[in-house]
Amino acid sequence: MARYWRIYRTFLASSFARELEFRANFFAKIAQNVVWCAFFVMILLVVYGRTDDVAGWNRADGMVLAATCFLMNSVTMALTMSLMEIPQMVRMGTLDFILTKPVDSQFWVSSRKFNFDQIGTILAGIAMLIIGINPANGLPPILDWVGYIILFICSVLIFYSFNLALMTLGIWWVRVDNLWVLGESVMQIARYPIDIYGATLQRVFIYIVPLAFVATIPSRQLVVGFDGPSIGLGVAWTLLAVVLARLFWRRALRSYASASS
């Protein structure tokens, strides 16, 4: 673990140095992400200006849900930005270079680049979470925060596993660079509470396709309260997603034909 931590620190330092080469662009991207979050908050305020709640979620609850969604997406994209380059690595032959390194290939393709411009979204998400919690009405108990943090980590790992499996398809579909768009489509669904869907679709999003664990169920830990069974199911889904994504990556490598072949 110490060796991998040293490697990751090197990745982090090189990513930061790359961003500083174009400082104006770096700060512009951070500002752009903050502005995008501000526009989403404005849309949220417009929606709740016409109604008191949406499927049982009031304005403060909706703010917590939006904050969780933004934080999950930005943390995942910040830590695993280089996943998006897998099809390009295959096409250009740089994946061969990675596979010859004495380091786990999944670790390399996942963490080679840190996306620092997501800092703006992370800060905006934290601000939205604070506004949604509204300390004037009393902070949630510690146990609720523990449940929220556990499920938030689960949501990051589930979304990472989905993106890894999605971009791994680039090993076979070499000319497809926009596979990540499907991940954006998942975010479009996950940013809304699953309560807006029918009972059947809600069960699908909880027990078959774990979209509910991307944002809605973690947010419920703060909105409704600590829910042990949901945490247990979230951890189980996370373990399954991580293992399946790992197996899929290794299966793809076994069928990978190097650029020189």
Summary of the structure (lengths in Angstrom):
residues: 261
radius of gyration: 19.5
end to end distance: 33.9
largest distance: 64.8
contacts: 805
relative contact order: 0.14
helix: 78%
strand: 2%
